[in-house]
Amino acid sequence: MTKYGLILVFCFSLFTVAAQEKTFTPTQLEAIFLKQNLELIAEQMNISIADAEIVQAKLWENPELSIGDVNLWTTEAQREVLYEEIPNAPNTRQFTIELSQLITTAGKRRKEVATLKVSKEMAVQEFGEVLRELKTELRKSINEIIYFQQYEIVLSKQVDVLGSLISAYERQVAKGNFSRAEFLRLQASSLEMENELHQLRIELNSQLKTLRSLLHFPPETHIIIASDTNNKDIILPTLEDLYLLAAENRPDLKHQKLQTDFFAKTLRLERAKRVPDITLNASYDRYAGLWRDYVGFGLSFDLPVFNRNQGDIRVARLSMEQSKHLEQKIQNEVLNEISEAYTNYVQSLNFHRKISSSELFLELDSMLEVYTRNLLNRNISMLEFIDFMEAYQTSKQIFLETQKSVNDHFEELQYAIGIDIK
């Protein structure tokens, strides 16, 4: 029992060490994400797969060697006939050897390689799209965690204030100086605040789970994010410049353009397939014909009488036209997304700047101490104090929410144009 007990204590100590809090900045988390996100690593492998397909397409078809007509045994009568027709014929068995090589025509191999190169570029843009989506998810998750951690500080501060007030009131109620009704109202407010704090921590745990999954962190890692509370104060490009940036950098739009190019090259390849390939062959035949050692050459190819690849050519042409329509559709969606994200960001930033400069938010913390002292000194009523606590909590929450809203809308704007705004 002592042995197993020591093992359990050792394992528990390891878990306790592993579960220690780790503090990161958003920049550090993003660097870890780029190295460790498993979905990103898996998606990047598609580029290597596309490279391997290009290498394979450049290879020639292997030549084909066939050996046949091997006479494994002969009868005495067959040998007598052979010796009558060919005096002094050696006792050598009959066999044939044929070597053939497929020769592709009309530049099919070159056209297929060109098509696969476009396919590789599409894989690059697909990787960029996955990176864009996951990076935005990561940054929004970081913004959410920062908001929860900062709001947790606000609620914890209020819980501490109410806890100290409850202790002071309890002593005064025992002396008969304060009414028990006020004491119970204070306890009810504290319970309500603690419940909200509890719910917030549950939501924080959910966000931490998402962040750990994105970073491929073990579940016992508790992440603390050291954030710069100053919002990004940058000079935004004009909407027209943002449209141009999106056309140059947005992966889904570039992917759709490559899709159109892919079908255009596929159409050229399918047209080339109308020209039949040629198979060259050379054969050697021993004792199977008129000559004892016969060497012959030949070629073969399909006659394009019935199948001239009409169906596949039509499919490629229609696919190319379909892709052009989808490209126009995505372009229109991109313009609308950028316009919406730009407007939302500007409005959120202006609102946050407005409330940040308000005297209300500059004096909230000092007023909390004043109201606490005035309540203990009986200068204000319990109702006035509770109203102020609710106003304090609401104001702090609005401030943090608008700060998070600015950061979220900024990420949505960067997502819409497909590149980070410097």
C-alpha positions in Angstrom: 0.0 0.0 0.0 2.9 2.3 0.8 4.3 1.7 -2.7 1.1 2.5 -4.5 0.5 5.5 -2.2 3.9 7.0 -3.2 3.1 6.4 -6.8 -0.2 8.3 -6.5 1.5 11.2 -4.6 4.2 11.4 -7.3 1.6 11.4 -10.1 -0.5 14.1 -8.3 2.6 16.2 -7.8 3.4 16.0 -11.5 -0.1 17.0 -12.4 0.0 19.9 -10.1 3.3 21.2 -11.6 1.9 20.7 -15.1 -1.3 22.5 -14.3 0.5 25.7 -13.3 -0.6 28.9 -15.0 1.2 30.1 -18.0 1.2 33.7 -19.2 1.4 34.6 -22.9 1.0 37.6 -25.0 -1.3 37.4 -28.1 1.8 37.6 -30.3 3.4 34.6 -28.5 0.2 32.6 -28.8 0.0 33.3 -32.5 3.5 32.1 -33.0 2.8 28.9 -31.2 -0.4 28.4 -33.2 1.5 28.6 -36.5 3.9 25.9 -35.3 1.5 23.5 -33.5 -2.0 23.7 -35.0 -2.7 20.2 -36.3 -5.3 21.2 -38.8 -2.9 23.7 -40.3 -0.1 21.1 -40.5 -2.4 18.6 -42.2 -3.6 21.2 -44.7 -0.1 22.2 -45.6 0.7 18.6 -46.5 -1.8 19.0 -49.5 0.8 21.2 -51.1 3.5 18.5 -50.9 0.9 16.0 -52.2 0.3 18.3 -55.2 4.1 18.6 -55.8 4.3 14.8 -55.9 1.5 14.6 -58.4 3.3 17.0 -60.7 6.5 14.8 -60.5 4.4 11.7 -61.3 2.8 13.4 -64.3 6.2 14.3 -65.8 7.2 10.6 -65.9 7.1 8.6 -69.1 5.0 5.4 -69.2 7.0 2.3 -68.5 7.8 0.1 -71.5 6.0 -3.2 -71.5 7.8 -6.5 -72.0 5.9 -9.7 -72.8 7.2 -13.3 -73.3 5.0 -15.8 -74.9 4.5 -18.9 -77.0 7.1 -20.8 -74.9 7.0 -24.5 -75.8 7.7 -26.2 -72.5 7.6 -29.7 -73.9 7.7 -31.5 -77.3 6.8 -35.0 -78.5 9.1 -37.4 -80.3 6.9 -37.1 -83.4 7.2 -33.3 -83.4 10.9 -33.5 -83.2 11.1 -36.0 -86.1 9.0 -33.6 -88.3 11.3 -30.7 -87.3 14.4 -32.6 -88.2 12.9 -33.7 -91.6 12.1 -30.1 -92.5 15.2 -28.5 -90.9 18.2 -30.9 -90.9 20.5 -30.4 -88.0 18.0 -28.2 -86.2 19.2 -27.5 -82.6 17.1 -28.8 -79.7 15.9 -25.3 -78.8 12.4 -24.4 -77.6 10.1 -22.0 -79.3 9.3 -18.6 -77.7 8.5 -14.9 -78.6 9.5 -11.7 -77.0 7.7 -8.4 -77.5 8.7 -4.9 -76.3 6.2 -2.0 -76.5 6.3 1.7 -75.6 3.3 4.1 -75.3 4.0 7.5 -76.9 1.5 10.3 -75.9 0.7 12.7 -78.6 -0.6 16.3 -78.9 1.4 17.5 -75.9 -0.9 15.6 -73.4 1.8 15.2 -70.8 2.8 18.8 -71.0 -0.9 19.9 -70.8 -1.5 17.6 -67.8 1.5 19.0 -66.0 0.2 22.5 -66.6 -3.1 21.5 -65.2 -1.6 20.0 -62.1 0.5 23.1 -61.5 -2.7 25.1 -61.3 -4.0 22.5 -59.0 -1.0 23.0 -56.7 -1.6 26.7 -56.7 -5.2 26.0 -55.7 -3.8 23.8 -52.8 -1.7 26.8 -51.7 -4.8 29.1 -51.7 -6.8 26.4 -49.8 -4.1 26.4 -47.2 -4.2 30.2 -47.1 -8.0 30.0 -46.6 -7.7 27.6 -43.7 -5.0 29.8 -42.2 -7.2 32.9 -42.6 -10.1 31.2 -40.9 -8.2 29.6 -38.0 -6.2 32.8 -37.4 -9.4 34.8 -37.1 -10.8 32.2 -34.8 -7.7 32.3 -32.7 -7.7 36.1 -32.4 -11.3 36.3 -31.6 -10.9 33.6 -28.9 -8.0 35.6 -27.5 -10.2 38.7 -27.5 -13.0 36.8 -25.7 -10.6 35.4 -23.1 -9.1 38.9 -22.4 -12.6 40.2 -22.0 -13.6 37.5 -19.6 -10.4 37.8 -17.6 -10.8 41.6 -17.3 -14.5 41.3 -16.4 -13.6 38.6 -13.9 -11.4 41.2 -12.1 -14.3 43.7 -12.0 -16.7 41.1 -10.5 -14.1 39.8 -8.1 -13.5 43.3 -6.9 -17.2 43.8 -6.3 -17.5 40.5 -4.5 -14.6 41.5 -2.2 -16.2 44.8 -1.5 -19.5 43.2 -0.7 -17.8 40.6 1.4 -16.1 43.2 3.6 -19.3 45.1 3.9 -21.2 41.9 5.0 -18.6 41.3 7.7 -18.9 44.9 8.9 -22.7 44.8 8.8 -22.8 41.5 10.6 -21.0 43.1 13.6 -23.2 46.2 13.5 -26.4 44.1 13.3 -25.3 42.1 16.3 -24.9 45.4 18.2 -28.3 46.5 17.0 -26.9 49.5 15.0 -28.0 48.3 11.5 -31.3 46.6 10.5 -31.3 43.0 9.6 -33.3 43.7 6.4 -30.4 45.8 5.0 -28.0 43.0 6.0 -30.0 40.4 4.1 -30.3 42.7 1.1 -26.5 43.0 1.1 -26.1 39.2 1.3 -28.6 38.8 -1.6 -26.6 41.2 -3.8 -23.4 39.4 -2.9 -25.0 36.0 -3.8 -26.2 37.4 -7.2 -22.7 38.8 -7.9 -21.0 35.5 -7.0 -23.4 33.6 -9.2 -22.6 35.9 -12.2 -18.9 35.4 -11.4 -19.4 31.6 -11.4 -21.2 31.7 -14.8 -18.5 33.9 -16.3 -15.8 31.4 -15.2 -17.7 28.6 -16.9 -17.7 30.6 -20.1 -14.1 31.4 -19.7 -13.3 27.7 -19.3 -15.1 27.0 -22.6 -13.0 29.6 -24.4 -9.8 28.3 -22.9 -10.8 24.8 -24.1 -11.1 26.3 -27.7 -7.8 28.1 -27.4 -6.0 25.0 -26.1 -7.4 23.0 -29.0 -6.1 25.6 -31.5 -2.7 25.6 -29.9 -2.5 21.8 -29.3 -1.9 22.4 -25.6 -2.6 19.7 -23.0 -5.9 20.1 -21.1 -4.2 20.9 -17.8 -2.7 24.1 -19.2 -4.3 27.2 -17.8 -3.6 30.2 -20.0 -3.3 33.8 -18.8 -3.2 36.4 -21.6 -1.2 39.5 -20.9 -2.9 42.1 -23.1 -2.2 45.6 -24.2 -5.4 47.3 -23.4 -4.8 50.1 -25.9 -6.8 49.6 -29.0 -5.2 49.6 -32.4 -5.0 53.2 -33.6 -4.1 52.9 -37.2 -4.8 54.9 -40.3 -7.1 52.7 -42.4 -6.8 52.7 -46.2 -9.8 53.9 -48.2 -12.5 51.4 -49.2 -11.2 51.4 -52.8 -7.7 50.5 -51.5 -9.2 47.7 -49.3 -11.0 46.3 -52.4 -7.7 46.2 -54.3 -6.0 44.5 -51.3 -8.7 41.9 -51.2 -8.4 41.2 -54.9 -4.7 40.6 -54.5 -4.7 38.7 -51.2 -8.0 37.0 -50.4 -7.4 33.3 -50.7 -11.0 32.2 -51.6 -11.1 34.7 -54.4 -7.7 33.7 -55.8 -8.7 30.1 -55.5 -11.8 30.7 -57.6 -9.8 32.5 -60.3 -7.4 29.5 -60.3 -10.4 27.2 -60.6 -11.4 29.0 -63.8 -7.8 28.6 -65.1 -7.8 25.0 -64.0 -10.9 24.2 -66.1 -9.5 26.2 -69.1 -6.4 24.0 -69.0 -8.5 20.9 -68.5 -10.4 21.9 -71.6 -7.2 22.1 -73.6 -6.1 18.7 -72.2 -9.5 17.1 -73.1 -9.3 18.5 -76.7 -5.8 17.0 -77.0 -7.2 13.6 -76.0 -9.0 13.5 -79.3 -5.7 12.7 -80.9 -4.9 9.0 -80.3 -1.7 7.9 -78.6 0.7 5.7 -80.4 2.2 2.4 -79.2 5.5 1.4 -80.7 6.5 -2.3 -80.5 9.4 -4.5 -81.4 9.2 -8.3 -81.4 11.4 -11.3 -81.6 10.0 -14.8 -82.7 12.0 -18.0 -82.5 10.8 -21.0 -84.5 7.3 -19.8 -84.7 7.2 -18.7 -88.4 8.9 -19.1 -91.7 12.2 -17.8 -90.3 14.0 -19.3 -87.3 14.9 -15.9 -85.7 12.3 -13.3 -86.7 12.6 -9.7 -85.7 9.7 -7.4 -86.4 8.6 -3.8 -85.7 5.2 -2.2 -85.6 2.9 0.5 -84.2 -0.7 0.7 -83.0 -3.2 3.4 -82.2 -6.9 3.9 -81.8 -9.1 5.0 -84.7 -11.2 8.0 -83.4 -14.3 7.0 -85.2 -16.9 6.8 -82.5 -15.3 8.3 -79.4 -13.7 11.7 -80.0 -13.9 12.6 -76.3 -17.0 14.8 -77.0 -18.5 14.4 -73.5 -15.4 15.2 -71.5 -14.8 18.3 -73.7 -18.3 19.6 -73.1 -18.0 18.9 -69.3 -14.7 20.9 -69.2 -16.2 23.8 -71.2 -19.4 24.0 -69.1 -17.3 23.8 -65.9 -15.1 26.7 -67.0 -18.2 28.8 -67.7 -19.7 27.9 -64.4 -16.5 28.8 -62.6 -16.6 32.3 -64.2 -20.0 32.9 -62.8 -19.0 31.8 -59.4 -16.0 34.1 -59.6 -18.2 37.1 -60.2 -20.5 36.0 -57.3 -17.5 35.8 -54.9 -16.2 39.2 -56.1 -19.6 40.8 -55.3 -19.7 39.0 -51.9 -16.2 40.2 -51.0 -17.1 43.8 -51.8 -20.1 43.7 -49.5 -18.2 41.9 -46.7 -15.4 44.6 -46.8 -18.0 47.4 -46.8 -19.8 45.9 -43.8 -16.7 45.1 -41.8 -15.2 48.6 -42.5 -18.4 50.3 -41.4 -18.7 48.2 -38.2 -15.1 48.8 -37.2 -15.3 52.6 -37.7 -18.5 52.8 -35.7 -17.2 50.6 -32.9 -14.0 52.5 -32.7 -15.7 55.9 -32.6 -18.1 54.7 -29.9 -15.2 53.3 -27.8 -13.3 56.5 -28.1 -16.3 58.5 -27.0 -16.9 56.5 -23.8 -13.2 56.2 -23.0 -13.0 59.9 -22.7 -16.1 60.2 -20.5 -15.5 61.3 -16.9 -17.9 58.5 -15.8 -15.3 55.7 -16.6 -12.4 57.8 -15.3 -14.0 58.1 -11.8 -15.8 54.8 -11.4 -13.1 53.1 -9.2 -12.7 56.0 -6.9 -16.5 56.4 -6.6 -16.7 52.8 -5.5 -14.5 53.5 -2.5 -16.5 56.7 -1.7 -19.9 54.9 -1.9 -18.5 52.1 0.3 -17.4 54.5 3.0 -20.6 56.5 2.8 -22.7 53.4 3.3 -20.7 52.4 6.4 -21.0 55.9 7.7 -24.8 55.9 7.0 -24.5 58.8 4.7 -26.3 57.0 1.9 -29.0 54.3 2.0 -28.6 50.7 1.1 -30.8 51.3 -2.0 -28.5 54.0 -3.3 -25.5 51.8 -2.7 -27.0 48.8 -4.6 -28.0 51.1 -7.4 -24.5 52.4 -7.7 -23.0 48.8 -7.6 -25.3 47.8 -10.5 -24.4 51.0 -12.4 -20.7 50.3 -11.7 -20.9 46.8 -13.0 -23.0 47.8 -16.1 -20.6 50.6 -17.0 -17.5 48.4 -16.6 -19.1 45.7 -18.7 -20.0 48.2 -21.4 -16.5 49.5 -21.5 -15.0 46.1 -21.8 -17.5 44.9 -24.4 -16.9 47.9 -26.6 -13.2 47.3 -26.3 -13.6 43.7 -27.4 -16.0 44.8 -30.1 -13.4 47.1 -31.6 -10.8 44.3 -31.6 -13.3 41.8 -33.1 -14.5 44.1 -35.9 -10.8 44.9 -36.7 -10.2 41.1 -37.1 -13.3 40.8 -39.2 -12.0 43.6 -41.5 -8.6 41.9 -41.8 -10.5 38.6 -42.5 -12.6 40.3 -45.2 -9.5 41.6 -47.1 -7.4 38.5 -46.5 -4.3 40.2 -45.1 -3.2 41.9 -41.9 -3.4 45.7 -41.9 -0.1 47.1 -40.8 
